[in-house]
């Protein structure tokens, strides 16, 4: 059974923005079918906005990136009612997506708000490096 994970917007941004680091490797795990990627419209909308605002992607190029992710992710619907990240309510959608999608992991680079939580309702909150290492360990013969 594959690992089930939600990627924070910063993982998608780094992994799809042209860099070939650990966030890119996380996305490649989803493309290969080695993990089950869960996301929601709210995360993808934020990604679209950030690609255009921070990397000057055209709306069409940003839409292509989002469409690529849609081809490898399972989309869940969140209500926006979960309020758990008091210091940054924008992160609530990440946690709620993981809860609704029955994810076992949230993969993030957010060292200020999400990573310090460590877990939420049994969902482990890990870095891209930790997730790649975990996936490699679980797929080893």
Number of C-alpha atoms within 10 A of each C-alpha: 6 13 18 18 27 30 26 23 24 18 24 23 21 17 19 20 17 10 11 11 12 18 27 19 17 24 23 15 19 21 17 10 14 18 20 19 27 24 27 22 16 17 20 21 14 14 23 23 16 17 23 16 11 10 13 12 17 13 12 11 14 22 19 13 19 19 13 13 19 17 10 19 21 14 15 15 13 19 9 12 9 15 14 14 16 10 10 12 13 15 19 18 24 25 26 22 29 28 20 15 21 16 21 19 25 29 28 24 21 17 11 10 16 25 17 11 13 13 16 16 9 12 18 19 26 24 22 22 17 13 23 19 12 14 17 13 10 12 10 7 5
